[in-house]
Amino acid sequence: MYGPLTVLGFAGSLRARSYNRGLLRAAQELAPPGMEIRIFDLAPIPLYNADVEAEGDPAPVAAFKAAIAQADALLIATPEHNYGVPGVLKNAIDWASRPPGESVLIGKPVAIMGASLGMAGTARAQLQLRQCFVFTRTPALLYPELLVARAAEKFDAEGSLTDEPTRERLRELLGALAEWTLRLGVRADRGLKGGVVARNGGDALPSAEELSPEELVDEAIEETFPASDPPAWTLGRG
Ligand SMILES: Cc1cc2nc3c(=O)[nH]c(=O)nc-3n(C[C@H](O)[C@H](O)[C@H](O)COP(=O)(O)O)c2cc1C
C-alpha cells in the first residue's frame, strides 16, 4: 500500500491576502485524489549569509530543507516584482540550493505558477525561476504553464481564487505534476513513494492493489512519453 503523493507548496509573498498564497490554497482544494499539498511559510527564513551558514543552518532554513527533502515534489507560486523573482522567494531558494551538488533541490520535480496584477501574469518571474532551476538541477514541469494575469479580477477580497477557467488550469497543472513526479521518481531511483493516483484530468489510477508498482510506473511513462526513451538528464540526481 502506498501513501499519498506529498507536495510542498510555497509562495514568494508574505502578504496575508496574497494572490499567490491564494493560489496555493486553491491548489490544496483542487488537488487530485492521492495528492496532499502542504504549505511552507517562507516568512521566518533569514537573509542568506554565508558566514551564518558556515556556523550551521538556522532552524527555519533547516526546517525548509527538511520539508523539501521529505516532499515528493514542489509547487511554487511566485509573484512578479520588477519583472523578476521576488527577493523572499529567491532568498529561500538560495538557502535550499546549498551545498551545490548535494542540495535537496537536485532531482526534485517542481511546478511553477504565479499571479500578478499585470497583463503578463508573472511570465518573466517564472522564466527567471526556471533559469535558477537549471543551475540547481531541479526538473521543472514544462507544461501547462499557469500565468494568472490581472489577478484582482480573479480572486475575491480574501485572496481566494474564484475564476473558474483559472481553477481548471490549476487542476491540469496538478495532474501534470503528479505524472511528472511519478516519472522522475522512477528515473531518480527514489522508489514509488508517491503512489500517484491521478492522471491529467483527475481520473483515478488503479490502486496499488490492482497494479504492481512496476505496472503502474510503466503505464504512466508510456502514456506520458509514448514513443521516446527517457532523456539522459533524468537518470541521476547527483
Ligand atoms: C516591488 C513590487 C514590484 C512589482 N512589480 C511587478 C511586475 O513587475 N509585474 C507585475 O505584474 N506586477 C508587479 N507588482 C505588482 C504585483 O503583481 C502585486 O503586488 C501582486 O499582488 C503581488 O502578488 P501577491 O498578491 O501574491 O503579493 C509589483 C509589486 C511590488 C510590491
The ligand as a Tripos MOL2 file, in Angstrom:
@<TRIPOS>MOLECULE
LIG
   31    33     1     0     0
SMALL
NO_CHARGES

@<TRIPOS>ATOM
      1 C1          8.1320   45.8310   -5.5550 C.3       1 LIG1
      2 C2          6.9870   45.4350   -6.4650 C.ar      1 LIG1
      3 C3          7.2310   45.2500   -7.8040 C.ar      1 LIG1
      4 C4          6.1980   44.8120   -8.6510 C.ar      1 LIG1
      5 N1          6.4920   44.5300   -9.9530 N.ar      1 LIG1
      6 C5          5.5320   43.9780  -10.7310 C.ar      1 LIG1
      7 C6          5.8670   43.4850  -12.0320 C.ar      1 LIG1
      8 O1          6.9810   43.5540  -12.4820 O.2       1 LIG1
      9 N2          4.8680   42.9050  -12.7660 N.ar      1 LIG1
     10 C7          3.5880   42.7780  -12.2830 C.ar      1 LIG1
     11 O2          2.7340   42.2400  -12.9800 O.2       1 LIG1
     12 N3          3.2510   43.2300  -11.0490 N.ar      1 LIG1
     13 C8          4.1970   43.8040  -10.2610 C.ar      1 LIG1
     14 N4          3.8840   44.2140   -8.9890 N.ar      1 LIG1
     15 C9          2.5020   44.0840   -8.5140 C.3       1 LIG1
     16 C10         2.2200   42.6730   -8.0640 C.3       1 LIG1
     17 O3          1.6950   41.9500   -9.1600 O.3       1 LIG1
     18 C11         1.1900   42.7040   -6.9270 C.3       1 LIG1
     19 O4          1.7280   43.3940   -5.8110 O.3       1 LIG1
     20 C12         0.7280   41.3310   -6.5220 C.3       1 LIG1
     21 O5         -0.3710   41.4640   -5.6840 O.3       1 LIG1
     22 C13         1.8520   40.5610   -5.8220 C.3       1 LIG1
     23 O6          1.4590   39.2620   -5.5050 O.3       1 LIG1
     24 P1          0.8240   38.8470   -4.0930 P.3       1 LIG1
     25 O7         -0.6120   39.2950   -4.1590 O.co2     1 LIG1
     26 O8          0.9430   37.3720   -4.0660 O.co2     1 LIG1
     27 O9          1.5810   39.5390   -3.0050 O.co2     1 LIG1
     28 C14         4.9020   44.6500   -8.1390 C.ar      1 LIG1
     29 C15         4.6720   44.8660   -6.7750 C.ar      1 LIG1
     30 C16         5.7070   45.2340   -5.9500 C.ar      1 LIG1
     31 C17         5.4400   45.4150   -4.4600 C.3       1 LIG1
@<TRIPOS>BOND
     1     1     2 1
     2     2     3 ar
     3     2    30 ar
     4     3     4 ar
     5     4     5 ar
     6     4    28 ar
     7     5     6 ar
     8     6     7 ar
     9     6    13 1
    10     7     8 2
    11     7     9 ar
    12     9    10 ar
    13    10    11 2
    14    10    12 ar
    15    12    13 ar
    16    13    14 ar
    17    14    15 1
    18    14    28 ar
    19    15    16 1
    20    16    17 1
    21    16    18 1
    22    18    19 1
    23    18    20 1
    24    20    21 1
    25    20    22 1
    26    22    23 1
    27    23    24 1
    28    24    25 2
    29    24    26 1
    30    24    27 1
    31    28    29 ar
    32    29    30 ar
    33    30    31 1
@<TRIPOS>SUBSTRUCTURE
     1 LIG1         1 GROUP 0 **** ****
